[in-house]
Amino acid sequence: MPPEPETIVAVATPPGRGGIGIVRVSGVRAATIARAVLGRLPKPRRAVYGSFLGADGDAIDRGIALYFPAPGSFTGEDVLELQGHGGPVVLDMLLSRVRGLGARLAHPGEFSERAFVNGKLDLAQAEAVADLIDSGSKAAARSAMRSLQGEFSRRINALVEAVIALRTQVEAAIDFPEEEIDFLDNREISKGLEELLARIDLVLLSTEQGCLMREGMRIVLAGPPNAGKSSLLNVLAQIDRAIVSDTPGTTRDIVDQHIQLDGMPLHLLDTAGLRATADAVEHQGVSRARAAMRQADRVLVVVDDSRDIDLPWLMSQIPAGVAATLVRNKIDLSRRAPGVRARGTIPEVFVSAVTGSGLERLRAHLKQCVGYESADAHTFIARRRHVEALRRAREHLRSGKDQLVERRAGELLAEELRLVQQSLCEITGEFTSEDLLGRIFSTFCIGK
């Protein structure tokens, strides 16, 4: 006889003290646990108020209980929620009571993983649960909600259906050559490939936008001392985050700040001024600045536009392969007009952190660098793996088209279409390895 599936339990509210604390239970023992803790089994989906009883019959707490029998629950299993007071000691006592009745502590993301396994959510929707919790802006929250409601999954599933239709045509021609169907000369196949490529490109563009909204950019402010890097960070963040001083070398360590740029998160890092120094502490700060630049998506090289600088030396400090923009600050002193211009391969932006002149052009430049557009009603949250899966699907589709046009190889086209379908289905979880599932759900918070 197979063992009884495990029942899991976790505190579903954040750690610390609060007005409300929720203990969530999922599994076959949820009803038994409800009878023991509440003295009765609540009616499905009906909130009841009462005492939460300990093993000795004394009340641990009083609160609201909700019972959701399978399959009409978040996880698809029997689910019990105990909503009491948010004191850590009380919640720990209630958690221990439920564990004593046969439940074990849930792993991070295990409730969402069970929802996926039981068909309540596909993988993209399950990921959107975590993204909704972690969203750092209203735009990100709305986009995560659209993904959770299935908008992203519906677009992926529509692409899968189109691939299946193409595969059916191609494989029918391969399997039944006596029907004299020359699919190599069939314009419908070529037209279908072109249309599918265009549709994948469109979804990929939206997915890249959604990925930027979730992950954003890592921007490092670098440059010589007293160029106004800290002032620029403060004005972009709209708070006095970094110390501003006329004394060179004020910034010794990295100062970081997260901001939102039309819904796209930016991770700004202010670094020590780049110069040769005998000061041991400042030298360490310069070393950290160089390390931060190596990990940046883009470096803003901030210089004082009112002073002469050794620009070739300064630009040589930027690590190879890291994108950079030269920000000429203090145009209020140099009397230069705000704007953006190209200097070879390095763009230049003219700003004043003191007056705010040119800052909107700098913000627009940063969005343009990554191809980000402001979130709209059709944007959905996405992850890097979604982008990579769509890019693989596009490459397999292009390869399949080459097989058709250049080699007239129907079997190879059919194989490429199979790989297109597999890549797309990885997004929703139809073809996903157990290792990938483990990595994805381990990033979720406990109790979700």
C-alpha positions in Angstrom: 0.0 0.0 0.0 1.5 3.4 -1.0 2.4 5.8 1.8 0.0 8.6 2.6 1.0 11.8 0.8 2.6 14.3 3.2 0.6 17.1 4.7 2.6 20.4 4.9 2.3 23.5 7.1 3.9 26.9 7.2 3.3 30.4 8.6 2.1 32.3 5.5 2.6 35.8 6.9 6.0 37.6 7.2 8.3 37.0 10.2 7.9 39.4 13.1 5.1 40.9 15.1 1.8 41.9 13.4 -1.9 42.2 14.0 -2.7 39.0 12.0 -0.7 35.8 11.6 -1.8 33.0 9.2 -0.9 29.3 9.5 -1.6 27.4 6.2 -2.0 23.6 6.0 -2.3 21.6 2.8 -2.7 17.8 2.3 -4.8 14.8 3.2 -4.7 15.4 7.0 -6.0 19.0 6.8 -9.5 17.9 7.8 -8.3 15.8 10.7 -6.1 18.7 11.9 -9.1 21.0 11.6 -11.2 18.8 13.8 -8.5 18.5 16.4 -7.6 22.2 16.5 -11.1 23.6 16.1 -13.2 20.9 17.6 -15.1 20.6 14.3 -14.7 20.7 10.6 -15.8 24.1 9.2 -18.2 24.2 6.2 -16.2 24.5 3.0 -15.2 28.1 2.2 -17.1 29.5 5.2 -15.2 31.6 7.7 -15.7 30.5 11.3 -14.5 32.2 14.5 -13.4 30.2 17.5 -10.5 29.0 19.6 -7.4 27.2 18.3 -6.9 24.3 20.8 -3.7 22.8 22.0 -3.1 19.1 22.8 -4.2 19.7 26.4 -7.5 21.3 25.3 -6.5 24.8 26.3 -6.8 27.6 23.8 -3.6 28.7 22.1 -5.3 31.6 20.3 -8.7 32.7 18.9 -9.3 33.6 15.3 -10.8 32.8 12.0 -10.5 29.4 10.3 -11.2 28.6 6.6 -11.4 25.1 5.1 -11.1 24.4 1.3 -11.7 20.8 0.3 -9.9 19.4 -2.7 -9.9 20.2 -5.6 -11.3 23.6 -4.9 -8.3 25.2 -3.3 -5.1 27.0 -4.2 -3.0 23.8 -4.1 -5.7 21.4 -5.4 -5.5 19.5 -2.0 -7.5 19.9 1.2 -6.4 23.3 2.6 -6.9 24.7 6.1 -6.0 28.3 7.0 -5.9 29.5 10.6 -5.9 33.3 10.9 -5.0 34.4 14.4 -2.8 37.0 16.0 0.6 37.8 14.6 2.8 37.3 17.6 5.9 35.0 16.9 5.4 33.0 20.1 1.7 32.4 19.4 2.4 31.4 15.8 5.1 29.1 16.9 2.8 27.3 19.4 0.2 26.9 16.7 2.7 25.6 14.2 4.0 23.1 16.7 0.4 21.9 17.4 -0.2 21.3 13.8 3.1 19.5 13.3 2.2 17.3 16.3 -0.9 16.2 14.4 1.1 14.8 11.4 2.1 17.7 9.2 5.6 18.7 8.4 7.1 22.1 7.7 6.7 23.2 4.1 9.7 23.9 1.9 10.0 27.3 0.3 7.5 27.6 -2.5 6.0 24.1 -1.8 2.4 25.3 -1.8 2.8 26.9 -5.2 4.7 23.8 -6.4 1.7 21.6 -5.4 -0.6 24.0 -7.2 1.5 23.5 -10.3 1.7 19.7 -9.9 -2.0 19.4 -9.4 -2.8 21.5 -12.5 -4.1 24.6 -10.7 -1.4 26.8 -12.2 1.0 26.4 -15.0 4.7 27.2 -14.4 4.5 30.8 -15.7 1.5 31.5 -13.5 3.3 30.0 -10.5 6.3 32.2 -11.0 4.0 35.2 -11.3 2.8 34.5 -7.7 6.4 35.1 -6.4 6.8 38.1 -8.8 3.6 39.7 -7.5 4.9 39.4 -3.9 8.3 40.8 -4.9 7.0 43.6 -7.2 8.6 46.9 -6.4 6.2 49.2 -8.3 2.6 49.5 -9.2 3.4 48.7 -12.9 5.3 45.6 -11.9 2.4 44.4 -9.7 -0.1 45.0 -12.4 2.0 43.1 -14.9 2.6 40.2 -12.5 -1.1 40.0 -12.0 -1.7 39.8 -15.7 0.7 36.9 -15.8 -0.9 35.2 -12.8 -4.3 35.5 -14.6 -2.8 33.6 -17.5 -2.3 36.3 -20.2 1.3 35.3 -20.8 0.4 31.6 -20.8 -2.4 32.1 -23.3 0.0 33.8 -25.7 2.5 31.0 -25.4 -0.2 28.3 -25.8 -1.4 30.1 -28.9 2.1 29.8 -30.4 2.2 26.1 -29.4 -1.1 25.5 -31.2 0.3 27.2 -34.3 3.4 25.0 -34.2 1.3 21.9 -33.8 -0.7 22.8 -36.9 2.5 23.3 -38.9 3.9 20.0 -37.6 0.7 18.2 -38.6 1.0 19.5 -42.2 4.7 18.7 -42.5 4.6 15.2 -41.0 1.5 14.2 -43.0 3.4 15.0 -46.2 6.3 12.9 -45.0 4.2 9.9 -43.8 1.9 9.8 -46.9 4.1 10.4 -50.0 1.7 8.4 -52.1 -0.8 11.2 -51.8 1.6 13.2 -53.9 1.6 16.2 -51.5 4.7 18.1 -52.3 4.9 20.2 -49.1 8.2 21.6 -50.2 6.4 23.6 -52.9 3.4 24.2 -50.6 3.1 28.0 -50.1 1.0 27.4 -47.0 4.0 25.9 -45.2 6.2 28.8 -46.1 3.6 31.3 -45.2 2.9 29.5 -41.9 6.6 29.6 -41.0 6.8 33.3 -41.8 3.7 34.1 -39.7 4.9 32.1 -36.8 8.3 33.8 -36.8 6.6 37.2 -36.7 4.3 36.1 -33.9 7.3 34.7 -31.8 9.2 38.0 -32.4 6.2 40.0 -31.1 5.8 37.8 -28.0 9.6 37.9 -27.5 9.6 41.7 -27.5 6.9 41.8 -24.9 8.7 39.2 -22.8 12.0 41.1 -22.9 10.1 44.2 -21.7 8.6 42.1 -18.9 12.0 40.7 -18.0 13.4 44.2 -17.8 10.5 45.2 -15.5 11.3 42.3 -13.2 15.1 42.4 -13.3 16.0 45.9 -14.4 19.5 47.2 -14.8 22.6 47.5 -12.7 24.1 51.0 -13.2 27.4 51.9 -11.7 28.3 55.6 -11.3 32.1 56.0 -11.8 34.5 58.8 -12.5 37.0 61.1 -10.8 36.5 62.6 -7.4 34.2 65.6 -7.1 32.5 65.0 -10.4 29.1 64.9 -8.8 28.4 61.1 -8.7 26.8 61.2 -5.3 24.7 64.3 -6.2 23.5 62.5 -9.3 22.6 59.4 -7.3 20.6 61.5 -4.8 18.7 63.4 -7.5 17.9 60.2 -9.4 16.8 58.5 -6.2 15.0 61.7 -5.0 16.5 61.2 -1.5 19.7 62.2 0.2 21.2 58.7 0.0 24.9 59.5 -0.5 27.0 62.1 1.4 27.9 65.1 -0.8 31.0 67.1 0.0 33.5 69.3 -1.8 36.3 67.3 -0.2 37.8 64.8 -2.7 37.5 61.1 -1.8 34.4 61.4 0.4 32.9 58.3 -1.0 35.0 55.4 0.2 32.6 52.4 0.0 29.9 51.6 -2.5 26.5 53.2 -1.9 23.6 51.5 -3.5 20.0 52.5 -4.1 17.1 50.9 -5.9 14.8 53.2 -7.9 12.0 52.9 -10.5 12.3 54.3 -14.0 8.7 54.2 -15.5 8.2 50.8 -13.9 11.7 49.4 -14.7 13.9 48.8 -11.6 17.3 50.3 -11.5 20.0 49.3 -9.1 22.3 52.4 -8.8 25.8 52.1 -7.2 27.8 55.1 -6.3 31.5 54.4 -6.1 34.7 55.9 -5.0 36.4 58.4 -7.3 38.9 56.9 -9.7 42.4 58.2 -9.1 45.8 57.1 -7.9 45.9 57.5 -4.1 48.3 56.6 -1.2 45.4 56.4 1.2 44.9 52.8 2.1 41.2 53.1 2.7 40.5 55.1 -0.4 42.6 52.7 -2.4 40.4 49.9 -1.3 37.3 51.9 -2.3 38.8 52.4 -5.8 39.4 48.6 -6.0 35.7 48.0 -5.1 34.7 50.6 -7.7 36.5 48.6 -10.4 35.0 45.3 -9.2 31.5 46.9 -9.3 32.1 48.1 -12.9 32.9 44.6 -14.0 29.5 43.4 -12.9 27.5 46.4 -14.3 25.0 46.3 -17.1 26.1 49.9 -17.8 28.7 52.3 -16.4 27.8 56.0 -16.2 31.2 57.8 -16.3 30.5 61.0 -14.5 32.8 64.0 -15.1 32.8 67.7 -14.2 32.1 69.4 -17.5 33.6 72.7 -16.1 37.0 71.2 -15.7 39.7 69.6 -17.9 40.1 65.9 -17.4 42.3 63.1 -18.7 39.4 61.5 -20.6 41.5 58.8 -22.4 42.9 57.5 -19.1 39.4 57.6 -17.5 37.8 55.7 -20.2 40.6 53.1 -20.1 39.4 52.3 -16.6 36.1 50.9 -17.9 36.3 47.1 -18.1 36.3 45.6 -21.6 32.9 44.5 -22.8 30.9 46.7 -20.4 28.7 49.4 -21.9 29.4 52.9 -20.9 27.9 56.4 -21.2 29.8 59.6 -20.5 27.8 61.9 -18.3 29.0 65.4 -18.4 27.7 66.9 -15.1 27.7 70.5 -13.8 26.6 72.1 -17.1 25.2 74.9 -14.9 28.9 75.8 -14.4 30.1 75.1 -17.9 27.2 76.9 -19.5 26.6 74.0 -21.8 23.1 73.1 -23.0 21.5 69.8 -21.9 21.4 67.1 -24.5 22.7 63.8 -25.8 25.3 63.2 -28.5 27.5 60.5 -29.8 31.2 60.5 -29.3 32.4 57.6 -31.4 31.0 54.5 -29.8 30.4 56.2 -26.4 27.3 58.4 -26.0 27.5 61.6 -24.1 24.8 63.1 -21.9 24.9 66.7 -20.6 23.2 67.2 -17.2 23.3 69.2 -14.0 22.5 67.3 -10.9 22.1 70.6 -9.1 19.5 72.2 -11.3 18.0 69.0 -12.8 18.7 70.2 -16.3 19.1 67.2 -18.7 18.0 64.5 -16.3 15.0 63.6 -18.3 17.2 63.0 -21.3 19.5 60.8 -19.1 16.5 58.8 -18.0 15.3 58.4 -21.6 18.8 57.4 -22.7 18.9 54.7 -20.1 15.6 53.2 -21.2 16.7 53.5 -24.8 20.0 51.6 -24.1 18.0 48.4 -23.1 15.0 49.0 -25.4 12.6 49.5 -22.6 9.3 51.1 -23.2 6.9 52.2 -20.4 4.6 49.5 -19.2 1.1 49.5 -20.7 -2.1 47.4 -20.3 -0.6 44.5 -22.3 2.7 44.2 -20.5 3.2 41.0 -18.4 6.0 40.1 -16.0 8.6 37.6 -17.3 11.8 36.0 -16.4 15.2 35.5 -18.0 14.4 31.8 -18.7 11.3 32.8 -20.6 13.3 35.1 -22.9 15.9 32.3 -23.4 13.2 29.7 -24.2 11.6 32.1 -26.8 15.0 32.8 -28.4 15.7 29.1 -28.7 12.3 28.6 -30.3 13.0 31.4 -32.8 16.4 29.9 -33.7 14.9 26.5 -34.2 12.2 28.0 -36.4 14.7 29.9 -38.5 16.8 26.7 -38.8 13.7 24.8 -39.9 13.0 27.4 -42.5 16.5 27.1 -43.9 16.1 23.3 -44.1 13.0 23.9 -46.2 14.4 26.6 -48.5 18.0 25.5 -48.9 18.0 21.7 -48.4 14.4 20.8 -49.1 14.7 18.4 -46.1 11.2 17.7 -44.7 12.4 15.4 -42.0 14.8 18.1 -40.6 12.1 20.7 -40.8 9.8 18.4 -38.8 12.5 17.9 -36.1 13.2 21.7 -35.8 9.4 22.2 -35.3 9.4 19.6 -32.6 12.2 21.5 -30.8 10.3 24.8 -31.3 7.3 23.2 -29.5 9.5 21.8 -26.7 11.1 25.2 -26.1 7.8 27.0 -25.8 6.3 24.3 -23.6 9.2 24.7 -21.1 7.8 28.2 -20.3 4.5 26.8 -19.0 6.1 23.7 -17.6 4.8 21.0 -19.9 8.4 20.0 -20.7 10.5 21.0 -17.6 13.1 19.0 -15.8 12.8 18.3 -12.1 16.0 20.2 -11.4 14.6 23.3 -13.0 11.4 23.0 -11.0 13.5 22.7 -7.8 15.5 25.8 -8.6 12.4 27.8 -9.4 10.3 27.0 -6.4 13.2 27.2 -4.0 13.3 31.0 -4.6 9.8 31.4 -3.3 9.1 32.5 0.3 8.0 29.8 2.8 4.2 29.6 3.0 3.6 30.4 -0.6 
